[in-house]
C-alpha cells in the first residue's frame, strides 16, 4: 500500500538534490556559538546551518530546539554532529570553541591548550570545506599570572595580560594553510559596534549614524581612531581638537574606556556575553555570503602595513565579500596610533613565536 | 560650547512622542532572552523593556543587547526591576517563573508560578492598563487563566502561547516526513499545551489535499505509517530537549515572536493559542485551552469554529477537566 507521501507528491524525473550554496557552520554550541547561530538564522543568511561540538547531548538538544522553530525560519536544513563530516561544503565556518584559564594555570599553558584544541578543529574543518572562509571568534580573554584568577576579576590588575582572538586567528591561519584573505578574526568588530553605540547615546542618535572606528588589538589596547570620528561627514575632532586626549574637558575618551571595560562588566553581571557578539558575527556573515563588499573592522594579517614586520593579525578596516578579505582600507593614523599598533604587534609576536606545533 | 551642541541643533518644539510599539518581556531567563532576541531581530518594536527580580543578570542582559544596537532597529532597550520601566507597553510577554526540571510535568509548576504571578500581573496592569498580555510561563493554560483573573482584563487581551509551539513542532516533523518546508505542511494541535494536546488529523493537509483522505487510518492504532508517533514526538519534544540541554529556548522564543508580530502588525493571522473556551466543545468551566484564534492589534478578536470528531471533542473536554481540577484548588 503506497504511503501518504507517494500518493500526495509526484517527484519530477531528472531532478536531483543540489549541494547547499550558502552553508554556514558554527563550531562550538556554547552561549556565543548559539547566539551566532540564532542571529544568522533570524537574518535568513544561509540555506544550511551545521553545528559541531564535542558535548554530544548539549549539541543534540540545541539542534533539536532550533529545528523545532524551523516553521519560523527560512533555513530548511539544520544539522549537527560531533563528526566534522556534517560541515562539508560550508561557505563560511564560525569558530567559537576554546578553553578558558583554569585556577592557577600559567599563560603559556593556557595558550598552548587552546592551540591544541584548535589543532583538533581546524584541520577537520579544512578537510571537509577546503574552499571556506573562516571567522575566528574564540576569545579566551585575560589571564592572571599570579593567582590564576579568571577574567572577571582582572579588570585593572597590572599583571594581567590579554590573550585574545588576534592570536587565535594567527593560529587558525597557520593550522589551516588557507591564504590570509580567507581567515578573519572578529577582532574589533564588536568593540567598534559598542563604541558607536556609546558615542551615539551621548549624541542622542542611532549607532549607525555615528561613524567611528576602533582598530588594532582586540581588548585593552584597542585604538579608537578619533581623527575619523564623524556624524554626517562632520568631523568631531574639528569641532573639539582635544577629543580623545586627557586634556579634553568633555572627557570623550571615557567612552572608549567604557568600551574596553564593557565586556568585563557584562561578564560580572550575567556570567558571559553572547547577544552582541552573535549579532556582530551575523553582520560579518551577511557581507561575506551576500558578496556585499562592505567595510568592517576585523582582524587580518597586517605584515607590511603601518611599518609592521611580523606575521600578526590586527584589526583594520577590511572590505569583506564572498572571497573573504578582498582589500584593506589604508587608514590615516597619527604617529601615536601607529606606535600603539606596533606595540600590539610586538606583544602578539612575543607570544606567537613561543607556540609549539603551529 | 559642547561638541554635541556644535554638531547638532535641536529643532523639535514639541515634547517628543513616546514609543508606539513597545514590547515588554518579563523574565530574563533563557526563554525570555530568546523571545527578546527574536523580537529584536524581526524588528517588531521601537522600544523593548526587560524586567526581572535578579538585578545583576537583568542589567547584564540589557547591556549585552544594547551593545548590539548598531545591528538592530530598536533604539530604546531598557531594563529595571521596577515595573515603571514597562509603562505604556502594547504587548507584555510573561516568561517568569519556575521551569520544568528533567522529567517533571508542566502541571507540577503551578503553585510556585501562581504566587509569582500575584506579584507580576498587578504591576504590569498598573503601568500598561491597555496592553495585551501574552503568557508563556508553564503550565501556560492555567497561568493564562490566572493572569486573566488577576488582571481584570477582558478575555481578548489575555492570550496564552499555548499550542503555537506544539503545532510548530508538529509541522516541522510533518515537513521532515514529506520533505517539504514546514510552512507548506498544515496541521493543528489544539487543547492543552502539554501531555494531553489534541492533533486534529482531519485538518492535516498539503495544498488543500487532506492527508487523512489519502490514509484513513491516520492517527489511529492500525496506521502503518504511525502518524500517531509524530504527535507523541511533539509531546515528548520538550522533555527530550530539556534532558539534552537543560531547558528549551529557541523554538519557544521564535514562536512567541511570531505571535507578537501578528499583534503589533495587526495581521489578523490565525494561530493556535490559549483562550477562554467555556461554552465551546462541551466545556462548561472557565478553562483556557488552545484553539485557532485570529490575532490583531486589539488582541484575540475571533476564534475559528473547528469541526471536530467526537473523539477529538472528548479529548478536549478531558483536558478541560484535568485543568479545572487543578485550577479550582488555587488560591488567587
Interface residues (C-beta under 8 A of the other chain):
Chain A: X1 X3 X4 X5 X7 X8 X9 X34 X35 X38 X39 X42 X43 X57 X58 X60 X61 X62 X64 X65 X66 X67 X68 X69 X70 X71 X72 X73 X76 X190 X193 X194 X196 X197 X200 X202 X203 X204 X205 X206 X207 X208 X231 X234 X236 X239 X240 X243 X250 X252 X262 X265 X266 X267 X268 X269 X270 X271 X273 X274 X275 X276 X278 X279 X280 X282 X283
Chain B: X2 X3 X4 X6 X7 X8 X33 X34 X37 X38 X41 X42 X56 X57 X59 X60 X61 X63 X64 X65 X66 X67 X68 X69 X70 X71 X72 X75 X165 X168 X169 X171 X172 X175 X177 X178 X179 X180 X181 X182 X183 X206 X209 X211 X214 X215 X218 X224 X225 X237 X240 X241 X242 X243 X244 X245 X246 X248 X249 X250 X251 X253 X254 X255 X257 X258
